[in-house]
Amino acid sequence: MASLDRAAFEQNRLVYDATERCLSRISEASVKLGSFAEEHLPAHNWRGMRDLGNILRHDYDGISKTIVWSIVKDRLPPLLADIKQMLSRYPDDQEVL
């Protein structure tokens, strides 16, 4: 992703579809984490993550490539950093990310 600009991202069907699939999995994980996620990482929009999964699964025409790009570039990096920081407190309970 780092090598793609927005236009290339939106035009590369394979990358875009794979990104949607990964976002769907993140959404499902946020559902399974429930209140744990909100309690331990409150700075992130967990409701929005859950809602995104419903949009990706059911409202195909409602998906904005601009929003997907923004999520990938602006929202995921801080989420990943916070998750890694939280998991670093439990080194014996994790696999390599």
N, CA, C and O atoms as a DFTB+ gen file, in Angstrom:
388 C
 N C O
     1  1       0.808      -1.197       0.000
     2  2       0.000       0.000       0.000
     3  2       0.848       1.255       0.000
     4  3       0.459       2.270      -0.578
     5  1       1.984       1.197       0.633
     6  2       2.810       2.396       0.740
     7  2       3.229       2.911      -0.635
     8  3       3.453       4.109      -0.806
     9  1       3.336       2.018      -1.606
    10  2       3.796       2.435      -2.924
    11  2       2.653       2.919      -3.820
    12  3       2.906       3.402      -4.924
    13  1       1.419       2.800      -3.372
    14  2       0.285       3.224      -4.186
    15  2      -0.233       4.581      -3.744
    16  3      -0.358       4.854      -2.551
    17  1      -0.532       5.425      -4.720
    18  2      -1.264       6.637      -4.385
    19  2      -2.752       6.320      -4.480
    20  3      -3.135       5.206      -4.836
    21  1      -3.572       7.289      -4.167
    22  2      -5.013       7.034      -4.119
    23  2      -5.566       6.558      -5.459
    24  3      -6.349       5.610      -5.504
    25  1      -5.172       7.195      -6.528
    26  2      -5.687       6.816      -7.846
    27  2      -5.294       5.381      -8.191
    28  3      -6.123       4.613      -8.678
    29  1      -4.048       5.019      -7.945
    30  2      -3.597       3.658      -8.238
    31  2      -4.332       2.643      -7.366
    32  3      -4.700       1.565      -7.832
    33  1      -4.539       2.990      -6.111
    34  2      -5.278       2.122      -5.200
    35  2      -6.692       1.873      -5.715
    36  3      -7.149       0.731      -5.773
    37  1      -7.375       2.943      -6.085
    38  2      -8.757       2.820      -6.542
    39  2      -8.864       2.080      -7.869
    40  3      -9.890       1.455      -8.140
    41  1      -7.836       2.136      -8.693
    42  2      -7.882       1.490     -10.001
    43  2      -7.406       0.046      -9.976
    44  3      -7.698      -0.712     -10.901
    45  1      -6.684      -0.347      -8.944
    46  2      -6.173      -1.713      -8.853
    47  2      -7.230      -2.580      -8.175
    48  3      -7.329      -2.602      -6.948
    49  1      -8.006      -3.283      -8.966
    50  2      -9.148      -4.058      -8.458
    51  2      -8.712      -5.109      -7.448
    52  3      -9.389      -5.308      -6.439
    53  1      -7.611      -5.776      -7.696
    54  2      -7.139      -6.826      -6.791
    55  2      -6.786      -6.239      -5.418
    56  3      -7.195      -6.773      -4.387
    57  1      -6.039      -5.161      -5.412
    58  2      -5.642      -4.524      -4.151
    59  2      -6.868      -3.959      -3.437
    60  3      -7.016      -4.124      -2.226
    61  1      -7.741      -3.298      -4.184
    62  2      -8.921      -2.709      -3.571
    63  2      -9.825      -3.788      -2.965
    64  3     -10.284      -3.645      -1.832
    65  1     -10.081      -4.859      -3.709
    66  2     -10.936      -5.936      -3.190
    67  2     -10.307      -6.611      -1.973
    68  3     -11.008      -6.941      -1.016
    69  1      -9.005      -6.816      -2.004
    70  2      -8.315      -7.413      -0.857
    71  2      -8.411      -6.487       0.357
    72  3      -8.558      -6.954       1.486
    73  1      -8.330      -5.195       0.124
    74  2      -8.443      -4.230       1.211
    75  2      -9.835      -4.278       1.830
    76  3      -9.978      -4.265       3.053
    77  1     -10.851      -4.334       0.987
    78  2     -12.213      -4.454       1.506
    79  2     -12.360      -5.720       2.346
    80  3     -12.993      -5.696       3.402
    81  1     -11.784      -6.812       1.885
    82  2     -11.869      -8.078       2.629
    83  2     -11.187      -7.953       3.984
    84  3     -11.721      -8.419       4.991
    85  1     -10.026      -7.334       4.019
    86  2      -9.320      -7.148       5.294
    87  2     -10.103      -6.233       6.226
    88  3     -10.157      -6.482       7.430
    89  1     -10.704      -5.188       5.694
    90  2     -11.516      -4.306       6.523
    91  2     -12.724      -5.046       7.080
    92  3     -13.148      -4.797       8.209
    93  1     -13.269      -5.945       6.293
    94  2     -14.384      -6.757       6.772
    95  2     -13.959      -7.647       7.938
    96  3     -14.706      -7.810       8.902
    97  1     -12.771      -8.217       7.850
    98  2     -12.259      -9.045       8.948
    99  2     -11.984      -8.203      10.192
   100  3     -12.249      -8.649      11.309
   101  1     -11.466      -7.013      10.015
   102  2     -11.243      -6.115      11.152
   103  2     -12.582      -5.780      11.800
   104  3     -12.695      -5.748      13.025
   105  1     -13.587      -5.532      10.978
   106  2     -14.911      -5.242      11.502
   107  2     -15.440      -6.412      12.323
   108  3     -15.964      -6.214      13.419
   109  1     -15.309      -7.609      11.810
   110  2     -15.783      -8.792      12.533
   111  2     -15.020      -8.972      13.840
   112  3     -15.612      -9.336      14.856
   113  1     -13.729      -8.723      13.824
   114  2     -12.937      -8.817      15.053
   115  2     -13.413      -7.787      16.068
   116  3     -13.463      -8.075      17.264
   117  1     -13.764      -6.589      15.605
   118  2     -14.240      -5.561      16.533
   119  2     -15.567      -5.970      17.167
   120  3     -15.840      -5.627      18.318
   121  1     -16.384      -6.695      16.426
   122  2     -17.633      -7.219      16.986
   123  2     -17.318      -8.234      18.075
   124  3     -17.899      -8.189      19.159
   125  1     -16.408      -9.139      17.789
   126  2     -16.062     -10.192      18.751
   127  2     -15.384      -9.634      20.002
   128  3     -15.548     -10.179      21.093
   129  1     -14.629      -8.555      19.846
   130  2     -13.970      -7.945      21.006
   131  2     -14.966      -7.225      21.914
   132  3     -14.742      -7.098      23.118
   133  1     -16.054      -6.760      21.333
   134  2     -17.090      -6.096      22.119
   135  2     -16.558      -4.942      22.947
   136  3     -15.775      -4.123      22.466
   137  1     -16.993      -4.887      24.199
   138  2     -16.634      -3.768      25.062
   139  2     -15.154      -3.773      25.452
   140  3     -14.622      -2.742      25.863
   141  1     -14.489      -4.919      25.328
   142  2     -13.055      -4.992      25.644
   143  2     -12.277      -3.960      24.827
   144  3     -11.416      -3.254      25.353
   145  1     -12.595      -3.885      23.536
   146  2     -11.896      -2.943      22.654
   147  2     -12.117      -1.508      23.103
   148  3     -11.173      -0.722      23.181
   149  1     -13.356      -1.171      23.395
   150  2     -13.663       0.196      23.799
   151  2     -13.017       0.564      25.130
   152  3     -12.610       1.708      25.335
   153  1     -12.926      -0.399      26.021
   154  2     -12.324      -0.144      27.332
   155  2     -10.812       0.025      27.244
   156  3     -10.245       0.871      27.936
   157  1     -10.150      -0.772      26.400
   158  2      -8.695      -0.759      26.346
   159  2      -8.115       0.173      25.283
   160  3      -6.973       0.617      25.403
   161  1      -8.886       0.467      24.260
   162  2      -8.434       1.372      23.203
   163  2      -9.562       2.353      22.862
   164  3     -10.108       2.316      21.759
   165  1      -9.902       3.216      23.799
   166  2     -11.077       4.073      23.616
   167  2     -10.928       5.173      22.560
   168  3     -11.920       5.792      22.176
   169  1      -9.731       5.417      22.097
   170  2      -9.524       6.500      21.127
   171  2      -9.996       6.136      19.723
   172  3      -9.992       6.980      18.826
   173  1     -10.401       4.888      19.530
   174  2     -10.771       4.438      18.185
   175  2     -12.278       4.277      18.044
   176  3     -12.983       4.014      19.019
   177  1     -12.752       4.437      16.836
   178  2     -14.177       4.421      16.534
   179  2     -14.653       2.975      16.321
   180  3     -14.803       2.531      15.182
   181  1     -14.883       2.262      17.395
   182  2     -15.281       0.852      17.313
   183  2     -16.665       0.699      16.704
   184  3     -16.894      -0.244      15.946
   185  1     -17.576       1.579      17.005
   186  2     -18.916       1.523      16.407
   187  2     -18.799       1.667      14.892
   188  3     -19.458       0.950      14.139
   189  1     -17.960       2.595      14.458
   190  2     -17.750       2.791      13.025
   191  2     -17.155       1.564      12.361
   192  3     -17.517       1.230      11.233
   193  1     -16.238       0.885      13.055
   194  2     -15.647      -0.341      12.501
   195  2     -16.716      -1.417      12.330
   196  3     -16.763      -2.107      11.312
   197  1     -17.565      -1.546      13.335
   198  2     -18.642      -2.546      13.246
   199  2     -19.604      -2.200      12.110
   200  3     -20.007      -3.070      11.338
   201  1     -19.960      -0.940      12.020
   202  2     -20.879      -0.503      10.966
   203  2     -20.278      -0.685       9.579
   204  3     -20.990      -1.031       8.637
   205  1     -18.987      -0.457       9.446
   206  2     -18.332      -0.627       8.152
   207  2     -18.498      -2.050       7.644
   208  3     -18.716      -2.257       6.450
   209  1     -18.401      -3.020       8.518
   210  2     -18.579      -4.409       8.105
   211  2     -19.950      -4.647       7.502
   212  3     -20.072      -5.358       6.504
   213  1     -20.978      -4.065       8.089
   214  2     -22.326      -4.211       7.536
   215  2     -22.431      -3.576       6.160
   216  3     -23.075      -4.122       5.264
   217  1     -21.806      -2.435       5.995
   218  2     -21.821      -1.772       4.688
   219  2     -21.095      -2.626       3.656
   220  3     -21.584      -2.809       2.542
   221  1     -19.929      -3.147       4.028
   222  2     -19.155      -3.963       3.082
   223  2     -19.899      -5.236       2.689
   224  3     -19.795      -5.691       1.550
   225  1     -20.641      -5.806       3.619
   226  2     -21.353      -7.059       3.339
   227  2     -22.698      -6.871       2.653
   228  3     -23.148      -7.754       1.922
   229  1     -23.350      -5.720       2.881
   230  2     -24.738      -5.608       2.440
   231  2     -25.053      -4.422       1.541
   232  3     -26.067      -4.441       0.843
   233  1     -24.232      -3.415       1.536
   234  2     -24.542      -2.188       0.792
   235  2     -23.436      -1.897      -0.210
   236  3     -22.742      -0.884      -0.114
   237  1     -23.283      -2.794      -1.167
   238  2     -22.173      -2.700      -2.118
   239  2     -22.117      -1.350      -2.830
   240  3     -21.034      -0.815      -3.069
   241  1     -23.269      -0.810      -3.165
   242  2     -23.304       0.478      -3.864
   243  2     -23.006       1.650      -2.936
   244  3     -22.729       2.757      -3.399
   245  1     -23.063       1.409      -1.622
   246  2     -22.839       2.479      -0.669
   247  2     -21.395       2.631      -0.244
   248  3     -21.072       3.472       0.594
   249  1     -20.526       1.817      -0.821
   250  2     -19.117       1.849      -0.432
   251  2     -18.410       2.964      -1.201
   252  3     -18.433       3.002      -2.432
   253  1     -17.798       3.849      -0.466
   254  2     -17.061       4.957      -1.068
   255  2     -15.574       4.615      -1.084
   256  3     -14.977       4.356      -0.039
   257  1     -14.988       4.615      -2.264
   258  2     -13.557       4.351      -2.361
   259  2     -12.749       5.417      -1.640
   260  3     -11.666       5.138      -1.125
   261  1     -13.266       6.626      -1.603
   262  2     -12.596       7.704      -0.886
   263  2     -12.540       7.397       0.606
   264  3     -11.515       7.618       1.252
   265  1     -13.637       6.890       1.149
   266  2     -13.668       6.559       2.573
   267  2     -12.762       5.374       2.868
   268  3     -12.045       5.374       3.869
   269  1     -12.789       4.359       2.001
   270  2     -11.904       3.202       2.199
   271  2     -10.452       3.663       2.196
   272  3      -9.672       3.243       3.051
   273  1     -10.083       4.506       1.262
   274  2      -8.717       5.045       1.200
   275  2      -8.371       5.795       2.484
   276  3      -7.283       5.624       3.033
   277  1      -9.287       6.614       2.954
   278  2      -9.054       7.376       4.175
   279  2      -8.870       6.453       5.385
   280  3      -8.013       6.701       6.234
   281  1      -9.659       5.414       5.458
   282  2      -9.520       4.453       6.560
   283  2      -8.135       3.823       6.526
   284  3      -7.455       3.752       7.549
   285  1      -7.723       3.375       5.366
   286  2      -6.429       2.695       5.231
   287  2      -5.270       3.634       5.539
   288  3      -4.319       3.239       6.214
   289  1      -5.333       4.844       5.065
   290  2      -4.214       5.768       5.222
   291  2      -4.221       6.513       6.558
   292  3      -3.161       6.795       7.118
   293  1      -5.413       6.830       7.069
   294  2      -5.489       7.698       8.245
   295  2      -5.879       6.977       9.535
   296  3      -5.414       7.346      10.613
   297  1      -6.717       5.965       9.434
   298  2      -7.251       5.334      10.642
   299  2      -6.524       4.062      11.051
   300  3      -6.318       3.824      12.242
   301  1      -6.134       3.246      10.086
   302  2      -5.498       1.969      10.433
   303  2      -4.115       2.109      11.058
   304  3      -3.823       1.388      12.013
   305  1      -3.248       2.997      10.572
   306  2      -1.919       3.089      11.201
   307  2      -1.957       3.386      12.706
   308  3      -1.243       2.726      13.461
   309  1      -2.768       4.360      13.175
   310  2      -2.808       4.577      14.626
   311  2      -3.424       3.396      15.378
   312  3      -2.999       3.081      16.490
   313  1      -4.416       2.746      14.783
   314  2      -5.022       1.573      15.417
   315  2      -3.993       0.463      15.564
   316  3      -3.873      -0.131      16.636
   317  1      -3.260       0.181      14.512
   318  2      -2.233      -0.857      14.564
   319  2      -1.159      -0.521      15.595
   320  3      -0.718      -1.395      16.342
   321  1      -0.741       0.729      15.637
   322  2       0.274       1.137      16.617
   323  2      -0.238       0.935      18.039
   324  3       0.497       0.446      18.897
   325  1      -1.482       1.306      18.293
   326  2      -2.042       1.144      19.636
   327  2      -2.206      -0.324      20.010
   328  3      -1.972      -0.706      21.156
   329  1      -2.604      -1.142      19.051
   330  2      -2.745      -2.578      19.317
   331  2      -1.381      -3.190      19.623
   332  3      -1.248      -3.976      20.561
   333  1      -0.382      -2.836      18.843
   334  2       0.971      -3.359      19.103
   335  2       1.472      -2.929      20.473
   336  3       2.087      -3.720      21.189
   337  1       1.215      -1.684      20.838
   338  2       1.644      -1.195      22.147
   339  2       0.935      -1.966      23.261
   340  3       1.567      -2.362      24.240
   341  1      -0.354      -2.178      23.118
   342  2      -1.095      -2.913      24.134
   343  2      -0.593      -4.358      24.234
   344  3      -0.401      -4.875      25.334
   345  1      -0.384      -4.999      23.094
   346  2       0.066      -6.383      23.101
   347  2       1.487      -6.531      23.640
   348  3       1.853      -7.591      24.146
   349  1       2.277      -5.480      23.532
   350  2       3.656      -5.564      24.034
   351  2       3.695      -5.791      25.547
   352  3       4.707      -6.231      26.092
   353  1       2.610      -5.493      26.200
   354  2       2.529      -5.731      27.650
   355  2       2.317      -7.212      27.968
   356  3       2.423      -7.621      29.124
   357  1       2.016      -8.014      26.942
   358  2       1.738      -9.447      27.132
   359  2       2.579     -10.296      26.171
   360  3       2.020     -11.019      25.347
   361  1       3.897     -10.222      26.264
   362  2       4.756     -10.898      25.263
   363  2       4.598     -12.414      25.243
   364  3       4.832     -13.032      24.205
   365  1       4.215     -13.019      26.334
   366  2       4.089     -14.481      26.372
   367  2       2.771     -14.972      25.786
   368  3       2.597     -16.176      25.597
   369  1       1.849     -14.072      25.498
   370  2       0.510     -14.458      25.053
   371  2       0.236     -14.121      23.601
   372  3      -0.927     -14.013      23.213
   373  1       1.264     -13.950      22.788
   374  2       1.001     -13.544      21.411
   375  2       1.934     -14.211      20.426
   376  3       3.010     -14.698      20.772
   377  1       1.484     -14.214      19.192
   378  2       2.319     -14.636      18.074
   379  2       2.814     -13.390      17.379
   380  3       2.352     -12.289      17.678
   381  1       3.731     -13.540      16.470
   382  2       4.272     -12.401      15.727
   383  2       3.169     -11.802      14.859
   384  3       2.458     -12.518      14.154
   385  1       3.039     -10.482      14.922
   386  2       2.051      -9.787      14.063
   387  2       2.591      -9.626      12.670
   388  3       1.914      -9.069      11.806
